[in-house]
Amino acid sequence: MTSGPGQRPGEGVVATVSGSAYAEAMPDRARLHLRVRAAESSAKAAADAFAQALAGARGLLDELGCTYQVGSVASWDGGRQEDRRSRHQVTGQITVTVTDLSLLAGLVERVLEAERLGLEHLQWEVANLRELRRQARVKAIAEAREAAEDYAAALGLRLGPVLSVNDPETGCARPMFAMAAGFGRAHRESAADRPEIDLSNTEPVRVEGAVTVAFLLQDVG
């Protein structure tokens, strides 16, 4: 704490305090990151197989009414060291947003059953992230104010006006991921080969907030 700018000694001091808090909410939507992969003996065969797999994936997502975005597509030639049957590979990413969680289990099941389509990971989210940020910031300011009030009481002063507020923009969300071994595999030969995915084991999405506030502490009189 320091004397306030332009103030006489004893007239008031500045208390600069920090507060941090978090807000949580259960997820109300999910984001799936899918991978489409085709591997064939020639570049043309791989490209054709990939196009067919991508069309099938889009048809599945359209059928279920999902919102999705197709990402970048990459091709790879394994060279002479690669198995001739899968020397040429083409992969692509699809990001799917599921706002009706009642459709999630069925979608994941269909994805895991599809040939050349795999689930990289699943991310739980909340739609109203702005409200979580607001709650975290309000709690952080309340914590900072409480600390300033404690200093004021200990010094026999009263809490005065706010001189400055610094927000380091920590109101960021910590997305929760559901992962399973073998998510990236594009094709499964049997149901026993599929990973176990517990979609009911969700955790709250947490948003953290922090703030630094400068209060003027004034004489009680």
N, C-alpha and C positions, 0 to 999 in steps of 0.2 A: 504494500500500500504506500502511496505517495501523497504529498500535498497537492491539492488541486491547482491547475494552472491559473496564475494570476491571483491566488488567494493568500491571505495573511496566515502565518503559522497559527494553528489552533482553530482557524475558521472552518476547516473541513479537510478531509483526506479522500483520496480516490482508492477504492477497493476494486481491483481487477480480479475477477473470479471466473472459473470455468465450470461448465456443467455438461454432463453426457448422459444419454438415456437411449432407450430403444423402444420400438413399438412392434407388435407382432399381429399377424392375422393368418388364419388358415387359408391355404390356397383355394382359389376358385376357378383356376384354369391351369392348363398344362401346355408345355411346349416340347414337342418331340423332334429330335434330330435324327433323321433317317439317312441311310446310305444305300444307294443303288450301285451295284457292282456287276460287271460282266467280264468274264475272262475266256478267251477263245484262242484258237491256233493262228488266226490271222487278224490283221487290223480291221478289215471290213466285217468279218464275222463278229468281232467284239463290239464294233460300233452298232451293227444291226441288232445284236442281242441286247445291248444297253438301251437302244431306242425302244425296243419291245418291252423291256422291263420298266422303263420310265413311264411309258404309256399305260402299262398295267397299274403302276403305283398311283398315277394321276387319276385313273378310272376308279380305283378303290377309294381314294380320298374324296373325289367328287360324289361318289355314291353315298358316302357317310356325311356329306355336307361340311367337310372340314375346310378351314382356311389354311392355305399352305403357300410356300414360296420355293421355287426351284433355284438352287445355288449354282455355283460354278461346276463345270465338268472337266475332268482331267483324264488324259490317256497316258498309258505307260507301256513301253516295250521292254520286256525282261531280258532280251538278248539271248545269246546261245545257251547261257547257263540255266535259263528258265525252262520248265516243262513245256514241251511243244504244244500240249493241249491247252495250256493257259498262258502262253507267252505274252499275248497282247491283252491288256486290261483297260477298261474304261470305268470310271467311278464318278458319281455325282451326289450332291447333297440335297435333301429336301427338309425344310423346316415347317412343321405343322403346329398350328395353334388350335387347341381344343378348349372351347369355352363351355361346352356341356360335358361335365365330367362323367356323366352316366354313359357316354359313348366311349370312354377311354379304354376300358378293359377289352371291349370288342375290337377296337382299333388295334391295340397292341397285339392281340391274338391273331388278327388277320395279317399284320405285318410279319410276325414271327413265322407264320405258315407260308408266306409268299417266297417264291424263288427269286434269287438275286436281289432281295430287299432285306436290309437289316436295320436294327435300332441301335444307334450309337449311345444315346442317353436321353433321359426324360427329365425335364426341369419344371418344378412346381412354381407357380407365380400367382400374384394377386392383380386383379384388374385395376383397382383404385390405389395405385402405389403412391399417388400424391397425398392421399389422406394419411397413409402410414408415415410419410415424411413429416407431415404437419404435426402429428401426434408426438413423434420423436423429438422434434424441435421444441414444442411446447413443454414437454417434460424436461428437456435439457435446460431451458431457460428457468423453469421453476427450481431446478436444482442449484443453478448459479445464484439465483435470488436468495434462496435459503442460506447459502454460504455467506453471502454479503450481509444478510440480516444477523447472522451469528457474529460476524466481525464487528458490526455496528453495536450490538448489545454488549459485547466484551469490552469495547472501548468507550461505552457510555454515550454513544452517538445514535443518530437515527438515520435510516436509509433515505437518501435523497434521490435526485433524478438520475436517469441513465445517461452516461456521457458517450458511450460507444458500444457497439455490438459487432463482434467478429464471428462469422460463420465460415468454418473451413470447408464447407460443402461435403460433410461426411454423411449426409442423408442418403446413403446408398443402400440398396437392397442386397441381402445375401440370399441368392437363389438356392433352393434345395434341389438336389439332384437325386434321382433314383437310378442306380447303376446295377448292372448284373454282369457276371462273367460271360463272355461270348456274345455280347450285344452286337458287336461289329460283324459277326459272321453273316454272310449274305444268304446262305442256304443251309437248311438243317435236314438231315436225312431221316430223322424220326422225332416223335414227340419227346422221347426221353432225352434227346440231345439239346432240347431247348432250355434256356436259363429259367430259373425260378425268379419271378418278379412279383413282389408284394406291393400292389398298388394301394392297398389300404393303409400302409405304414407311412403316412404323410406327417410332416412336421411343419410348424408355422413358418411363414416367411418373415424374416426379421429385417427391420430397417433401423439403422443406428444414426443418432444425431449428436452433435457436439456444438458448443457455443462458448465464446469468451465475452463477458460483459464487464464494462467499467461503470461502477456506481459511485456517486458522490455521497460520502458520509458526512452529515452535518450535525452541528450542536443540537441537543434536544430542545434547548430554549429557542 
